[in-house]
């Protein structure tokens, strides 16, 4: 869903009195703490810069990692407090959005970049892919649906080919792997006992 409106839907699976529902429910959501900020570009006189069409120009700046980390931790704690009850558990992207987590993933980053470059072929991805991705995320211009479809298709093809040396795998033991929250969500929904 395109908002946090699913909080009310998760409440469907929670009961005020016994018996509680026994169906495990995983709520997967972005943390939505930006790692880049869009700031108005200023000229030497501190006046806003404009392009040749008269539109304002913005600079994209990477945020201080310590501030991002603190804000992310606080937001994750709040989301877990909001959602975790009975058989409902929240699984939150540890970095900004699902797409940013895929980009930062040790297992799917190359595939993600390859697919994004195809889907958004008119974008200059070569000077600084991360910054270009951040700009698209901030401007809400990333074609998430098409990217997800193409990645899913590639993963499906990998499974069909059964080429062990070419298969993409996510190492669920690697604590730095940014996609482990998805594995934990799947395990929870499948009834496997995991801590999120």
PyMOL commands that set and color helices and strands:
alter all, ss='L'
color gray80, all
select helices_A, chain A and resi 6-13+65-83+98-104+109-119+129-139+144-161+180-189
alter helices_A, ss='H'
color red, helices_A
select strands_A, chain A and resi 25-29+36-40+58-62+88-92
alter strands_A, ss='S'
color yellow, strands_A
deselect
rebuild
show_as cartoon
